[in-house]
Amino acid sequence: MLTIGLTGGIASGKSTVSRRLAELGATVVDADAIARAVQEPGQPGLEGIIAEFGPSVLTPEGRLDRQALGAIVFADPEARARLNAVIHPLVRREAVRLAAAAGEDAVVVEDIPLLVETGQHGRFDLVLTVQAPAEERVRRMVEDRGMTEADARARIAAQATDEQRAAVSDVVLVNDGTVADLLRQVDRFWAERVAPRR
């Protein structure tokens, strides 16, 4: 098994890279998708969030109000640490299970936005980072995700810097052109760094 940790800041183009790696034959384990699943009603993540932050972070239907929770944790590093202490162990456990199920011949890509922040980079054969200019990332969050500029900048500020990610990476893909440009970089990474090790 070849394990790859994929990371990058919010709105850097990591999802595009992840999809391409899946098309090339990788088994992708998506930490964000796992985190969303464990925060569904009746799941241990949501129960832990309610215990930590109270019912004000729920919608009237009893689901997680992501906006309300985001307003708390992106304004307060201590609150964010409390949230991470609830969610990260659950996500890691499920990620390990999914990776193990992929089989010995698999190329397993774990898509982990907070790979650097959670100190996980050392457990992968390769670390692949996607970078994009900060202003472009802000534009994407505002136009594509409906965030305010202030919210977008707060989310970027809450994550590791490009320099911190690059310092633990084997390969950095710079997403400052077209989608086709980015996909060509992914294909080159696969041909040069993954295919020879399979």
BAKELO-449357 format. One record per residue: chain; x, y, z of N, C-alpha, C in turn; residue in one letter; residue number from 0. Coordinates in Angstrom, 3 decimals, decimal comma, padded with zeros to 6 digits. Layout:
# residues N
R chaine     n_c1     n_c2     n_c3    ca_c1    ca_c2    ca_c3     c_c1     c_c2     c_c3 residu num
R      A        X        Y        Z        X        Y        Z        X        Y        Z      A NUM
...
//
This chain:
# residues 198
R chaine     n_c1     n_c2     n_c3    ca_c1    ca_c2    ca_c3     c_c1     c_c2     c_c3 residu num
R      A  000,850 -001,196  000,000  000,000  000,000  000,000  000,885  001,246  000,000      M   0
R      A  000,512  002,189 -000,852  001,179  003,491 -000,865  000,206  004,493 -000,263      L   1
R      A  000,654  005,206  000,768 -000,230  006,164  001,431  000,207  007,588  001,115      T   2
R      A -000,771  008,410  000,763 -000,512  009,801  000,404 -001,415  010,688  001,249      I   3
R      A -000,808  011,643  001,917 -001,571  012,658  002,631 -001,751  013,852  001,720      G   4
R      A -002,992  014,192  001,416 -003,308  015,325  000,552 -003,846  016,452  001,418      L   5
R      A -003,257  017,631  001,271 -003,727  018,764  002,060 -003,651  020,044  001,248      T   6
R      A -004,187  021,086  001,821 -004,201  022,404  001,185 -005,211  023,253  001,911      G   7
R      A -005,040  024,547  001,819 -005,959  025,455  002,491 -007,339  025,431  001,868      G   8
R      A -008,281  025,970  002,585 -009,653  026,055  002,095 -009,665  026,783  000,746      I   9
R      A -010,412  026,228 -000,211 -010,591  026,807 -001,552 -009,300  026,863 -002,366      A  10
R      A -008,373  025,930 -002,076 -007,109  025,898 -002,826 -007,202  025,052 -004,099      S  11
R      A -008,235  024,202 -004,182 -008,375  023,290 -005,320 -008,130  021,842 -004,953      G  12
R      A -008,111  021,563 -003,667 -007,831  020,213 -003,183 -008,869  019,197 -003,658      K  13
R      A -010,124  019,601 -003,722 -011,174  018,674 -004,172 -010,961  018,267 -005,629      S  14
R      A -010,523  019,195 -006,455 -010,232  018,885 -007,862 -009,097  017,871 -007,948      T  15
R      A -008,069  018,075 -007,149 -006,929  017,144 -007,124 -007,387  015,775 -006,630      V  16
R      A -008,184  015,765 -005,579 -008,679  014,518 -005,008 -009,483  013,717 -006,033      S  17
R      A -010,366  014,412 -006,758 -011,167  013,726 -007,787 -010,280  013,129 -008,867      R  18
R      A -009,264  013,871 -009,296 -008,369  013,362 -010,341 -007,594  012,139 -009,846      R  19
R      A -007,127  012,180 -008,614 -006,402  011,028 -008,070 -007,307  009,795 -008,021      L  20
R      A -008,579  009,987 -007,701 -009,530  008,870 -007,724 -009,687  008,332 -009,144      A  21
R      A -009,764  009,251 -010,122 -009,876  008,824 -011,531 -008,652  008,014 -011,964      E  22
R      A -007,503  008,343 -011,412 -006,262  007,648 -011,763 -006,125  006,302 -011,056      L  23
R      A -007,012  006,035 -010,103 -007,020  004,720 -009,467 -006,803  004,711 -007,968      G  24
R      A -006,664  005,871 -007,352 -006,465  005,923 -005,902 -007,776  005,682 -005,161      A  25
R      A -007,643  005,138 -003,967 -008,755  005,090 -003,017 -008,658  006,355 -002,192      T  26
R      A -009,676  007,215 -002,272 -009,639  008,485 -001,561 -010,462  008,382 -000,282      V  27
R      A -009,833  008,738  000,825 -010,498  008,806  002,122 -010,606  010,290  002,467      V  28
R      A -011,830  010,793  002,500 -012,087  012,227  002,639 -012,419  012,573  004,091      D  29
R      A -011,489  013,242  004,770 -011,687  013,565  006,185 -012,893  014,475  006,394      A  30
R      A -013,121  015,412  005,477 -014,279  016,299  005,625 -015,590  015,523  005,534      D  31
R      A -015,657  014,574  004,601 -016,874  013,771  004,455 -017,117  012,929  005,706      A  32
R      A -016,042  012,382  006,261 -016,179  011,607  007,504 -016,659  012,527  008,626      I  33
R      A -016,058  013,707  008,709 -016,445  014,652  009,770 -017,927  015,012  009,666      A  34
R      A -018,398  015,228  008,426 -019,826  015,535  008,254 -020,685  014,355  008,704      R  35
R      A -020,261  013,144  008,368 -021,042  011,951  008,724 -021,150  011,775  010,240      A  36
R      A -020,050  012,011  010,965 -020,098  011,807  012,422 -020,831  012,942  013,131      V  37
R      A -021,198  014,001  012,370 -021,944  015,111  012,957 -023,436  015,051  012,621      Q  38
R      A -023,856  013,956  012,032 -025,281  013,773  011,743 -026,032  013,460  013,042      E  39
R      A -027,350  013,716  013,074 -028,130  013,390  014,272 -027,955  011,929  014,685      P  40
R      A -027,766  011,742  015,976 -027,588  010,397  016,518 -026,163  009,897  016,473      G  41
R      A -025,284  010,621  015,824 -023,888  010,194  015,718 -023,058  010,785  016,860      Q  42
R      A -021,951  010,117  017,209 -021,184  010,555  018,389 -020,578  011,953  018,249      P  43
R      A -020,264  012,363  017,039 -019,703  013,696  016,866 -020,687  014,782  017,247      G  44
R      A -021,926  014,631  016,798 -022,933  015,638  017,123 -023,221  015,640  018,621      L  45
R      A -023,290  014,452  019,203 -023,523  014,375  020,657 -022,406  015,101  021,411      E  46
R      A -021,160  014,904  020,971 -020,027  015,572  021,615 -020,065  017,077  021,436      G  47
R      A -020,487  017,530  020,251 -020,589  018,971  019,990 -021,650  019,602  020,888      I  48
R      A -022,791  018,926  021,026 -023,859  019,448  021,895 -023,369  019,520  023,340      I  49
R      A -022,655  018,477  023,778 -022,128  018,471  025,152 -021,143  019,623  025,366      A  50
R      A -020,394  019,960  024,343 -019,348  020,979  024,435 -019,899  022,396  024,277      E  51
R      A -020,842  022,584  023,338 -021,273  023,939  022,973 -022,745  024,228  023,271      F  52
R      A -023,487  023,215  023,658 -024,890  023,435  023,997 -025,801  023,388  022,781      G  53
R      A -027,118  023,440  023,003 -028,089  023,277  021,922 -028,195  024,480  020,978      P  54
R      A -027,525  025,585  021,287 -027,613  026,765  020,417 -026,960  026,516  019,054      S  55
R      A -026,190  025,427  018,922 -025,542  025,127  017,634 -026,376  024,149  016,802      V  56
R      A -027,647  023,961  017,190 -028,544  023,073  016,449 -029,601  023,873  015,703      L  57
R      A -030,039  023,324  014,576 -031,193  023,892  013,880 -032,454  023,457  014,625      T  58
R      A -033,608  024,064  014,304 -034,858  023,620  014,951 -035,147  022,130  014,718      P  59
R      A -034,599  021,572  013,623 -034,826  020,146  013,321 -033,851  019,226  014,054      E  60
R      A -032,931  019,801  014,827 -032,000  018,974  015,585 -030,729  018,609  014,836      G  61
R      A -030,484  019,267  013,707 -029,251  019,031  012,956 -028,217  020,082  013,363      R  62
R      A -026,965  019,848  013,022 -025,921  020,816  013,330 -026,116  022,065  012,483      L  63
R      A -026,114  023,214  013,120 -026,149  024,498  012,434 -024,688  024,907  012,210      D  64
R      A -024,177  024,575  011,031 -022,752  024,787  010,749 -022,359  026,261  010,821      R  65
R      A -023,285  027,119  010,409 -022,985  028,557  010,461 -022,837  029,031  011,901      Q  66
R      A -023,734  028,591  012,749 -023,679  029,003  014,155 -022,405  028,479  014,815      A  67
R      A -022,071  027,218  014,557 -020,858  026,644  015,132 -019,617  027,332  014,559      L  68
R      A -019,639  027,580  013,246 -018,509  028,251  012,603 -018,258  029,629  013,187      G  69
R      A -019,331  030,350  013,470 -019,189  031,692  014,047 -018,481  031,635  015,397      A  70
R      A -018,703  030,556  016,132 -018,054  030,396  017,439 -016,587  030,007  017,270      I  71
R      A -016,346  028,950  016,483 -014,994  028,366  016,480 -013,995  029,131  015,620      V  72
R      A -014,458  029,855  014,608 -013,499  030,597  013,805 -013,156  031,943  014,428      F  73
R      A -013,865  032,319  015,480 -013,555  033,555  016,199 -012,745  033,285  017,470      A  74
R      A -012,622  032,014  017,852 -012,024  031,695  019,151 -011,173  030,423  019,037      D  75
R      A -009,847  030,556  019,052 -008,975  029,379  018,922 -009,223  028,319  019,997      P  76
R      A -009,581  028,740  021,199 -009,841  027,768  022,261 -011,095  026,945  021,953      E  77
R      A -012,128  027,615  021,447 -013,350  026,898  021,059 -013,061  025,944  019,910      A  78
R      A -012,235  026,377  018,972 -011,865  025,505  017,843 -011,124  024,266  018,345      R  79
R      A -010,242  024,452  019,323 -009,510  023,311  019,893 -010,474  022,337  020,573      A  80
R      A -011,495  022,865  021,231 -012,486  021,997  021,879 -013,262  021,194  020,840      R  81
R      A -013,639  021,868  019,738 -014,340  021,156  018,660 -013,444  020,063  018,078      L  82
R      A -012,191  020,409  017,800 -011,262  019,433  017,216 -011,062  018,231  018,128      N  83
R      A -011,042  018,464  019,436 -010,867  017,357  020,379 -012,033  016,380  020,325      A  84
R      A -013,215  016,874  019,964 -014,385  016,004  019,813 -014,331  015,243  018,488      V  85
R      A -014,062  015,974  017,396 -014,236  015,418  016,058 -013,017  014,639  015,550      I  86
R      A -011,821  015,161  015,760 -010,640  014,547  015,141 -010,423  013,082  015,495      H  87
R      A -010,569  012,667  016,764 -010,377  011,233  017,046 -011,376  010,341  016,299      P  88
R      A -012,609  010,807  016,158 -013,624  010,028  015,437 -013,259  009,912  013,960      L  89
R      A -012,810  011,017  013,377 -012,438  011,022  011,964 -011,231  010,112  011,736      V  90
R      A -010,240  010,202  012,585 -009,030  009,373  012,404 -009,347  007,886  012,479      R  91
R      A -010,193  007,529  013,431 -010,552  006,111  013,574 -011,197  005,579  012,303      R  92
R      A -012,147  006,340  011,759 -012,844  005,902  010,545 -011,910  005,925  009,339      E  93
R      A -011,023  006,906  009,261 -010,059  006,980  008,149 -009,137  005,758  008,155      A  94
R      A -008,685  005,369  009,316 -007,819  004,187  009,435 -008,566  002,944  008,969      V  95
R      A -009,829  002,840  009,372 -010,638  001,680  008,973 -010,808  001,632  007,453      R  96
R      A -011,129  002,763  006,843 -011,340  002,815  005,390 -010,047  002,528  004,628      L  97
R      A -008,939  003,058  005,102 -007,654  002,817  004,444 -007,297  001,337  004,505      A  98
R      A -007,497  000,720  005,651 -007,171 -000,700  005,809 -008,031 -001,559  004,887      A  99
R      A -009,267 -001,136  004,671 -010,188 -001,904  003,825 -009,825 -001,814  002,345      A 100
R      A -008,965 -000,876  001,971 -008,623 -000,672  000,554 -007,757 -001,799 -000,017      A 101
R      A -007,047 -002,501  000,846 -006,231 -003,619  000,382 -004,764 -003,253  000,217      G 102
R      A -003,919 -004,279  000,209 -002,466 -004,086  000,215 -001,923 -003,425 -001,049      E 103
R      A -002,584 -003,617 -002,178 -002,076 -003,056 -003,444 -002,556 -001,635 -003,699      D 104
R      A -003,337 -001,105 -002,809 -003,993  000,180 -003,064 -003,042  001,366 -002,933      A 105
R      A -003,394  002,415 -003,663 -002,844  003,742 -003,402 -003,942  004,469 -002,636      V 106
R      A -003,673  004,759 -001,364 -004,676  005,394 -000,511 -004,306  006,857 -000,316      V 107
R      A -005,211  007,730 -000,735 -005,041  009,165 -000,568 -005,983  009,605  000,543      V 108
R      A -005,409  010,118  001,612 -006,236  010,680  002,681 -006,268  012,187  002,495      E 109
R      A -007,435  012,701  002,174 -007,669  014,122  001,943 -007,951  014,760  003,298      D 110
R      A -006,944  015,475  003,831 -007,031  015,999  005,197 -006,708  017,495  005,187      I 111
R      A -007,731  018,344  005,236 -007,467  019,784  005,228 -006,512  020,228  006,343      P 112
R      A -006,647  019,650  007,527 -005,837  020,071  008,685 -004,699  019,098  008,965      L 113
R      A -004,119  018,532  007,939 -003,042  017,545  008,099 -001,876  018,123  008,904      L 114
R      A -001,463  019,336  008,573 -000,331  019,959  009,269 -000,727  020,319  010,700      V 115
R      A -001,890  020,930  010,839 -002,340  021,379  012,153 -002,491  020,229  013,135      E 116
R      A -002,841  019,048  012,629 -003,048  017,891  013,501 -001,808  017,000  013,586      T 117
R      A -000,721  017,421  012,964  000,552  016,702  013,087  000,566  015,314  012,464      G 118
R      A -000,218  015,100  011,412 -000,321  013,758  010,838  000,632  013,499  009,672      Q 119
R      A  001,367  014,522  009,227  002,170  014,371  008,004  003,170  013,226  008,070      H 120
R      A  003,649  012,873  009,253  004,665  011,831  009,379  004,176  010,416  009,117      G 121
R      A  002,880  010,214  009,036  002,381  008,842  008,870  002,127  008,447  007,421      R 122
R      A  002,512  009,294  006,463  002,280  009,009  005,042  003,591  008,771  004,299      F 123
R      A  003,510  007,954  003,248  004,674  007,758  002,379  004,997  009,036  001,613      D 124
R      A  003,964  009,755  001,202  004,121  011,022  000,488  003,110  012,023  001,009      L 125
R      A  003,511  013,288  001,058  002,576  014,365  001,380  002,497  015,284  000,166      V 126
R      A  001,263  015,495 -000,298  000,981  016,309 -001,477  000,147  017,508 -001,034      L 127
R      A  000,622  018,705 -001,370 -000,079  019,929 -000,966 -000,521  020,715 -002,190      T 128
R      A -001,722  021,276 -002,100 -002,239  022,161 -003,148 -002,230  023,576 -002,591      V 129
R      A -001,669  024,495 -003,364 -001,640  025,906 -002,966 -002,325  026,750 -004,030      Q 130
R      A -002,900  027,846 -003,582 -003,470  028,843 -004,497 -003,294  030,200 -003,839      A 131
R      A -003,183  031,251 -004,642 -003,023  032,591 -004,065 -004,172  032,933 -003,120      P 132
R      A -003,846  033,588 -002,020 -004,842  033,886 -000,982 -006,023  034,684 -001,524      A 133
R      A -005,754  035,667 -002,366 -006,859  036,490 -002,871 -007,803  035,685 -003,762      E 134
R      A -007,239  034,750 -004,500 -008,073  033,880 -005,332 -008,931  032,969 -004,452      E 135
R      A -008,358  032,492 -003,368 -009,114  031,641 -002,449 -010,263  032,426 -001,816      R 136
R      A -010,000  033,656 -001,420 -011,063  034,506 -000,860 -012,164  034,694 -001,898      V 137
R      A -011,768  034,991 -003,129 -012,767  035,197 -004,192 -013,639  033,950 -004,355      R 138
R      A -013,023  032,778 -004,391 -013,780  031,530 -004,554 -014,773  031,327 -003,413      R 139
R      A -014,333  031,592 -002,183 -015,233  031,385 -001,041 -016,408  032,350 -001,074      M 140
R      A -016,141  033,581 -001,471 -017,212  034,578 -001,535 -018,172  034,257 -002,682      V 141
R      A -017,624  033,999 -003,880 -018,472  033,803 -005,058 -019,090  032,410 -005,128      E 142
R      A -018,325  031,378 -004,776 -018,805  030,003 -004,944 -019,515  029,457 -003,706      D 143
R      A -019,132  029,958 -002,523 -019,677  029,379 -001,296 -020,566  030,360 -000,532      R 144
R      A -020,669  031,586 -001,033 -021,558  032,563 -000,410 -021,087  033,109  000,923      G 145
R      A -019,791  032,997  001,212 -019,261  033,530  002,473 -019,048  035,032  002,347      M 146
R      A -019,003  035,694  003,484 -018,563  037,086  003,479 -017,043  037,087  003,359      T 147
R      A -016,503  038,205  002,920 -015,038  038,287  002,824 -014,393  038,104  004,196      E 148
R      A -014,999  038,675  005,229 -014,447  038,545  006,582 -014,422  037,084  007,023      A 149
R      A -015,504  036,341  006,747 -015,545  034,915  007,100 -014,476  034,144  006,339      D 150
R      A -014,331  034,445  005,049 -013,339  033,755  004,233 -011,939  033,987  004,790      A 151
R      A -011,635  035,219  005,115 -010,292  035,532  005,644 -010,067  034,898  007,016      R 152
R      A -011,123  034,830  007,832 -011,003  034,196  009,158 -010,699  032,708  009,008      A 153
R      A -011,312  032,064  008,020 -011,064  030,630  007,818 -009,645  030,382  007,327      R 154
R      A -009,170  031,232  006,441 -007,780  031,096  005,981 -006,824  031,299  007,155      I 155
R      A -007,092  032,314  007,971 -006,212  032,624  009,098 -006,201  031,508  010,146      A 156
R      A -007,286  030,736  010,221 -007,385  029,661  011,216 -006,602  028,421  010,813      A 157
R      A -006,127  028,369  009,572 -005,416  027,193  009,079 -003,919  027,460  009,017      Q 158
R      A -003,162  026,391  008,786 -001,715  026,513  008,597 -001,432  027,405  007,392      A 159
R      A -000,247  027,972  007,360  000,153  028,800  006,226  000,676  027,923  005,092      T 160
R      A  000,771  028,506  003,904  001,357  027,781  002,769  002,776  027,329  003,100      D 161
R      A  003,512  028,178  003,796  004,902  027,841  004,149  004,956  026,648  005,098      E 162
R      A  004,046  026,606  006,062  004,012  025,477  007,005  003,671  024,178  006,275      Q 163
R      A  002,729  024,248  005,333  002,366  023,047  004,575  003,527  022,603  003,684      R 164
R      A  004,135  023,567  002,981  005,231  023,234  002,067  006,388  022,578  002,808      A 165
R      A  006,615  022,981  004,045  007,748  022,466  004,820  007,648  020,967  005,088      A 166
R      A  006,442  020,416  005,084  006,282  018,977  005,351  005,869  018,200  004,103      V 167
R      A  005,888  018,867  002,946  005,384  018,250  001,714  006,503  017,661  000,872      S 168
R      A  006,174  016,573  000,196  007,074  016,015 -000,813  006,874  016,716 -002,146      D 169
R      A  005,624  017,098 -002,428  005,289  017,759 -003,682  004,255  018,849 -003,384      V 170
R      A  004,448  020,031 -003,994  003,479  021,125 -003,893  002,951  021,421 -005,289      V 171
R      A  001,639  021,370 -005,445  000,989  021,747 -006,698  000,509  023,187 -006,547      L 172
R      A  000,883  024,045 -007,484  000,486  025,453 -007,402 -000,686  025,684 -008,359      V 173
R      A -001,833  025,981 -007,770 -003,072  026,148 -008,525 -003,315  027,633 -008,791      N 174
R      A -002,538  028,187 -009,724 -002,714  029,602 -010,049 -003,058  029,813 -011,521      D 175
R      A -003,496  028,716 -012,180 -003,878  028,800 -013,583 -005,263  028,227 -013,784      G 176
R      A -005,415  027,475 -014,870 -006,710  026,866 -015,177 -006,838  025,511 -014,489      T 177
R      A -008,047  024,971 -014,500 -008,256  023,619 -013,977 -007,414  022,620 -014,767      V 178
R      A -007,346  022,804 -016,083 -006,535  021,907 -016,916 -005,072  021,938 -016,498      A 179
R      A -004,571  023,116 -016,153 -003,189  023,234 -015,671 -002,992  022,412 -014,401      D 180
R      A -003,948  022,515 -013,493 -003,850  021,783 -012,233 -003,906  020,279 -012,477      L 181
R      A -004,806  019,845 -013,352 -004,924  018,415 -013,642 -003,647  017,872 -014,273      L 182
R      A -002,996  018,669 -015,100 -001,713  018,229 -015,678 -000,659  018,023 -014,589      R 183
R      A -000,674  018,886 -013,584  000,260  018,717 -012,465 -000,030  017,426 -011,693      Q 184
R      A -001,317  017,137 -011,511 -001,696  015,899 -010,807 -001,232  014,688 -011,612      V 185
R      A -001,468  014,716 -012,913 -001,063  013,591 -013,767  000,458  013,392 -013,717      D 186
R      A  001,208  014,492 -013,706  002,667  014,395 -013,638  003,101  013,805 -012,295      R 187
R      A  002,451  014,250 -011,212  002,736  013,691 -009,888  002,503  012,180 -009,888      F 188
R      A  001,380  011,757 -010,475  001,060  010,322 -010,510  002,108  009,560 -011,308      W 189
R      A  002,470  010,084 -012,469  003,431  009,390 -013,337  004,812  009,312 -012,706      A 190
R      A  005,216  010,388 -012,029  006,587  010,454 -011,523  006,753  009,901 -010,115      E 191
R      A  005,741  010,078 -009,275  005,920  009,717 -007,864  005,102  008,511 -007,422      R 192
R      A  003,989  008,232 -008,112  003,125  007,129 -007,683  003,347  005,886 -008,526      V 193
R      A  003,233  006,014 -009,848  003,337  004,850 -010,733  004,619  004,043 -010,515      A 194
R      A  005,782  004,668 -010,359  006,993  003,857 -010,176  007,002  003,043 -008,883      P 195
R      A  006,173  003,415 -007,918  006,170  002,722 -006,622  005,076  001,675 -006,513      R 196
R      A  004,292  001,514 -007,567  003,187  000,549 -007,505  003,670 -000,844 -007,874      R 197
//
